[in-house]
């Protein structure tokens, strides 16, 4: 097996374990333990961990090691609040720019989002959710605003993967797509006041859907 393929195996194993909630936020990724469990050298492990750090799933702390990202509640709230403020700014800049084709595109995205929800396809759901919000952001015509919003969407998507109760079997169906439909109607009406309020409620609901109290397996038991 070539080094690149070994690295890919390690990367896929660790990433799937994080995304499937088998590894807890804050868990240290000890290279010796992973090496022993997967029977691989430390070089591809280090490469895989660096890639996960680039994607925001792992934090590398100098002189300490690599850890599964473990944001505090305050950090999560800060990220969502900043994202909310930037998306409202995008709405303010773009409210007069939407046409019928834009609305049809967003309605198609919502159909995909709804289908993903009822199929419990988290990756598809997150992608559709991102596409909806980015469709609005891009209408602002501000390159830097779009880039910042996209980065925050990617970061908050990680929080959803780690903490959203949507992933629990007993959880209720998320209602975000219904709020997206409301946003479209308000965009058609060009009701900026109601749009601001709707976005505030939308992001408050997103934060309230998170539950940081999870039970996970440790790294030692991961590869058994």
SEMIPA-453668 format. One record per residue (C-alpha): residue number from 1; x, y, z. Coordinates in steps of 0.02 Angstrom, whole numbers, plus 50000, padded with zeros to 5 digits. Last residue first. Layout:
N
+-------+-------+-------+-------+
! zator !     x !     y !     z !
+-------+-------+-------+-------+
!   NUM !     X !     Y !     Z !
...
+-------+-------+-------+-------+
END
This chain:
224
+-------+-------+-------+-------+
! zator !     x !     y !     z !
+-------+-------+-------+-------+
!   224 ! 49410 ! 49886 ! 50910 !
!   223 ! 49466 ! 50043 ! 50821 !
!   222 ! 49387 ! 50174 ! 50932 !
!   221 ! 49409 ! 50093 ! 51100 !
!   220 ! 49573 ! 50176 ! 51145 !
!   219 ! 49517 ! 50343 ! 51068 !
!   218 ! 49375 ! 50359 ! 51192 !
!   217 ! 49192 ! 50324 ! 51158 !
!   216 ! 49069 ! 50465 ! 51169 !
!   215 ! 48928 ! 50531 ! 51278 !
!   214 ! 48863 ! 50703 ! 51234 !
!   213 ! 48820 ! 50859 ! 51332 !
!   212 ! 48856 ! 50996 ! 51206 !
!   211 ! 48676 ! 51005 ! 51148 !
!   210 ! 48641 ! 51121 ! 51002 !
!   209 ! 48463 ! 51156 ! 50944 !
!   208 ! 48460 ! 51319 ! 51043 !
!   207 ! 48599 ! 51390 ! 50935 !
!   206 ! 48502 ! 51356 ! 50775 !
!   205 ! 48341 ! 51425 ! 50849 !
!   204 ! 48429 ! 51587 ! 50893 !
!   203 ! 48497 ! 51592 ! 50716 !
!   202 ! 48324 ! 51583 ! 50636 !
!   201 ! 48247 ! 51702 ! 50763 !
!   200 ! 48374 ! 51839 ! 50724 !
!   199 ! 48356 ! 51803 ! 50538 !
!   198 ! 48167 ! 51822 ! 50548 !
!   197 ! 48181 ! 51985 ! 50643 !
!   196 ! 48297 ! 52058 ! 50511 !
!   195 ! 48183 ! 51994 ! 50374 !
!   194 ! 48031 ! 52072 ! 50458 !
!   193 ! 48113 ! 52243 ! 50453 !
!   192 ! 48179 ! 52218 ! 50277 !
!   191 ! 48010 ! 52178 ! 50200 !
!   190 ! 48054 ! 52167 ! 50016 !
!   189 ! 47890 ! 52073 ! 49989 !
!   188 ! 47978 ! 51941 ! 49884 !
!   187 ! 48118 ! 51938 ! 50011 !
!   186 ! 47988 ! 51912 ! 50149 !
!   185 ! 47918 ! 51762 ! 50055 !
!   184 ! 48091 ! 51690 ! 50030 !
!   183 ! 48133 ! 51711 ! 50214 !
!   182 ! 47973 ! 51620 ! 50263 !
!   181 ! 48023 ! 51473 ! 50153 !
!   180 ! 48192 ! 51471 ! 50240 !
!   179 ! 48101 ! 51469 ! 50407 !
!   178 ! 48012 ! 51312 ! 50351 !
!   177 ! 48180 ! 51238 ! 50299 !
!   176 ! 48247 ! 51269 ! 50474 !
!   175 ! 48112 ! 51163 ! 50557 !
!   174 ! 48219 ! 51019 ! 50615 !
!   173 ! 48126 ! 50854 ! 50639 !
!   172 ! 48110 ! 50808 ! 50822 !
!   171 ! 48250 ! 50713 ! 50908 !
!   170 ! 48233 ! 50531 ! 50961 !
!   169 ! 48364 ! 50465 ! 50839 !
!   168 ! 48486 ! 50602 ! 50885 !
!   167 ! 48569 ! 50685 ! 50735 !
!   166 ! 48448 ! 50831 ! 50739 !
!   165 ! 48507 ! 50862 ! 50917 !
!   164 ! 48649 ! 50965 ! 50844 !
!   163 ! 48815 ! 50949 ! 50938 !
!   162 ! 48959 ! 50884 ! 50833 !
!   161 ! 48886 ! 50896 ! 50658 !
!   160 ! 48800 ! 51060 ! 50697 !
!   159 ! 48961 ! 51132 ! 50767 !
!   158 ! 49051 ! 51079 ! 50608 !
!   157 ! 48917 ! 51167 ! 50506 !
!   156 ! 48953 ! 51322 ! 50612 !
!   155 ! 49130 ! 51325 ! 50543 !
!   154 ! 49080 ! 51299 ! 50362 !
!   153 ! 48945 ! 51432 ! 50376 !
!   152 ! 49072 ! 51550 ! 50455 !
!   151 ! 49192 ! 51527 ! 50310 !
!   150 ! 49053 ! 51555 ! 50183 !
!   149 ! 48997 ! 51713 ! 50272 !
!   148 ! 49173 ! 51783 ! 50273 !
!   147 ! 49197 ! 51745 ! 50087 !
!   146 ! 49029 ! 51822 ! 50038 !
!   145 ! 49066 ! 51980 ! 50137 !
!   144 ! 49236 ! 51991 ! 50053 !
!   143 ! 49166 ! 51977 ! 49878 !
!   142 ! 49025 ! 52103 ! 49904 !
!   141 ! 48894 ! 52083 ! 49767 !
!   140 ! 48758 ! 52062 ! 49899 !
!   139 ! 48674 ! 51931 ! 49788 !
!   138 ! 48811 ! 51809 ! 49839 !
!   137 ! 48750 ! 51810 ! 50019 !
!   136 ! 48574 ! 51757 ! 49972 !
!   135 ! 48626 ! 51606 ! 49869 !
!   134 ! 48756 ! 51571 ! 50005 !
!   133 ! 48619 ! 51547 ! 50134 !
!   132 ! 48525 ! 51423 ! 50026 !
!   131 ! 48680 ! 51329 ! 49968 !
!   130 ! 48739 ! 51309 ! 50148 !
!   129 ! 48574 ! 51231 ! 50201 !
!   128 ! 48578 ! 51116 ! 50049 !
!   127 ! 48755 ! 51061 ! 50093 !
!   126 ! 48710 ! 51036 ! 50276 !
!   125 ! 48559 ! 50930 ! 50231 !
!   124 ! 48656 ! 50826 ! 50105 !
!   123 ! 48790 ! 50789 ! 50235 !
!   122 ! 48660 ! 50751 ! 50369 !
!   121 ! 48557 ! 50629 ! 50268 !
!   120 ! 48415 ! 50591 ! 50388 !
!   119 ! 48306 ! 50543 ! 50238 !
!   118 ! 48169 ! 50660 ! 50300 !
!   117 ! 48297 ! 50797 ! 50324 !
!   116 ! 48381 ! 50770 ! 50156 !
!   115 ! 48212 ! 50783 ! 50069 !
!   114 ! 48177 ! 50948 ! 50157 !
!   113 ! 48346 ! 51018 ! 50108 !
!   112 ! 48323 ! 50963 ! 49928 !
!   111 ! 48154 ! 51049 ! 49922 !
!   110 ! 48234 ! 51201 ! 50004 !
!   109 ! 48366 ! 51208 ! 49867 !
!   108 ! 48230 ! 51206 ! 49734 !
!   107 ! 48144 ! 51352 ! 49822 !
!   106 ! 48309 ! 51446 ! 49823 !
!   105 ! 48331 ! 51424 ! 49635 !
!   104 ! 48151 ! 51474 ! 49601 !
!   103 ! 48173 ! 51631 ! 49705 !
!   102 ! 48331 ! 51678 ! 49612 !
!   101 ! 48245 ! 51650 ! 49444 !
!   100 ! 48103 ! 51763 ! 49498 !
!    99 ! 48219 ! 51908 ! 49535 !
!    98 ! 48320 ! 51965 ! 49685 !
!    97 ! 48424 ! 52124 ! 49680 !
!    96 ! 48320 ! 52242 ! 49788 !
!    95 ! 48357 ! 52152 ! 49951 !
!    94 ! 48542 ! 52130 ! 49910 !
!    93 ! 48635 ! 52253 ! 50021 !
!    92 ! 48519 ! 52238 ! 50171 !
!    91 ! 48513 ! 52049 ! 50152 !
!    90 ! 48704 ! 52041 ! 50150 !
!    89 ! 48710 ! 52145 ! 50309 !
!    88 ! 48585 ! 52025 ! 50387 !
!    87 ! 48701 ! 51884 ! 50336 !
!    86 ! 48849 ! 51971 ! 50416 !
!    85 ! 48757 ! 52001 ! 50581 !
!    84 ! 48694 ! 51821 ! 50587 !
!    83 ! 48867 ! 51751 ! 50551 !
!    82 ! 48939 ! 51858 ! 50689 !
!    81 ! 48806 ! 51798 ! 50810 !
!    80 ! 48830 ! 51616 ! 50758 !
!    79 ! 49018 ! 51623 ! 50782 !
!    78 ! 49005 ! 51715 ! 50948 !
!    77 ! 48875 ! 51590 ! 51010 !
!    76 ! 48989 ! 51444 ! 50967 !
!    75 ! 49137 ! 51529 ! 51051 !
!    74 ! 49034 ! 51565 ! 51207 !
!    73 ! 48974 ! 51385 ! 51215 !
!    72 ! 49155 ! 51330 ! 51211 !
!    71 ! 49227 ! 51249 ! 51056 !
!    70 ! 49308 ! 51077 ! 51067 !
!    69 ! 49395 ! 51033 ! 50904 !
!    68 ! 49467 ! 50859 ! 50913 !
!    67 ! 49640 ! 50878 ! 50985 !
!    66 ! 49817 ! 50876 ! 50918 !
!    65 ! 49969 ! 50892 ! 51030 !
!    64 ! 50042 ! 50988 ! 51176 !
!    63 ! 50201 ! 51076 ! 51122 !
!    62 ! 50103 ! 51182 ! 50997 !
!    61 ! 49914 ! 51154 ! 51002 !
!    60 ! 49843 ! 51075 ! 50845 !
!    59 ! 49654 ! 51093 ! 50834 !
!    58 ! 49556 ! 50964 ! 50736 !
!    57 ! 49394 ! 50974 ! 50638 !
!    56 ! 49430 ! 51143 ! 50559 !
!    55 ! 49466 ! 51078 ! 50383 !
!    54 ! 49649 ! 51128 ! 50394 !
!    53 ! 49660 ! 51035 ! 50560 !
!    52 ! 49590 ! 50879 ! 50476 !
!    51 ! 49728 ! 50892 ! 50345 !
!    50 ! 49861 ! 50910 ! 50480 !
!    49 ! 49791 ! 50756 ! 50568 !
!    48 ! 49801 ! 50654 ! 50408 !
!    47 ! 49984 ! 50705 ! 50380 !
!    46 ! 50030 ! 50662 ! 50560 !
!    45 ! 49948 ! 50493 ! 50542 !
!    44 ! 50034 ! 50463 ! 50375 !
!    43 ! 50203 ! 50491 ! 50462 !
!    42 ! 50164 ! 50396 ! 50623 !
!    41 ! 50181 ! 50223 ! 50547 !
!    40 ! 50032 ! 50109 ! 50524 !
!    39 ! 49959 ! 49964 ! 50622 !
!    38 ! 49788 ! 50044 ! 50636 !
!    37 ! 49770 ! 50023 ! 50825 !
!    36 ! 49955 ! 50040 ! 50865 !
!    35 ! 49981 ! 50192 ! 50755 !
!    34 ! 49823 ! 50273 ! 50823 !
!    33 ! 49885 ! 50249 ! 51001 !
!    32 ! 50059 ! 50312 ! 50961 !
!    31 ! 49990 ! 50464 ! 50870 !
!    30 ! 49883 ! 50520 ! 51015 !
!    29 ! 49733 ! 50615 ! 50949 !
!    28 ! 49681 ! 50708 ! 51106 !
!    27 ! 49494 ! 50712 ! 51139 !
!    26 ! 49428 ! 50890 ! 51157 !
!    25 ! 49267 ! 50854 ! 51063 !
!    24 ! 49229 ! 50670 ! 51084 !
!    23 ! 49272 ! 50535 ! 50958 !
!    22 ! 49133 ! 50418 ! 50904 !
!    21 ! 49021 ! 50564 ! 50857 !
!    20 ! 48992 ! 50509 ! 50676 !
!    19 ! 49084 ! 50664 ! 50613 !
!    18 ! 49233 ! 50632 ! 50726 !
!    17 ! 49245 ! 50446 ! 50689 !
!    16 ! 49218 ! 50478 ! 50503 !
!    15 ! 49361 ! 50602 ! 50504 !
!    14 ! 49478 ! 50487 ! 50599 !
!    13 ! 49448 ! 50336 ! 50488 !
!    12 ! 49449 ! 50437 ! 50327 !
!    11 ! 49615 ! 50521 ! 50371 !
!    10 ! 49696 ! 50357 ! 50424 !
!     9 ! 49640 ! 50271 ! 50264 !
!     8 ! 49693 ! 50420 ! 50159 !
!     7 ! 49864 ! 50422 ! 50241 !
!     6 ! 49884 ! 50239 ! 50198 !
!     5 ! 49832 ! 50278 ! 50019 !
!     4 ! 49962 ! 50416 ! 50007 !
!     3 ! 50098 ! 50306 ! 50081 !
!     2 ! 50071 ! 50170 ! 49952 !
!     1 ! 50000 ! 50000 ! 50000 !
+-------+-------+-------+-------+
END
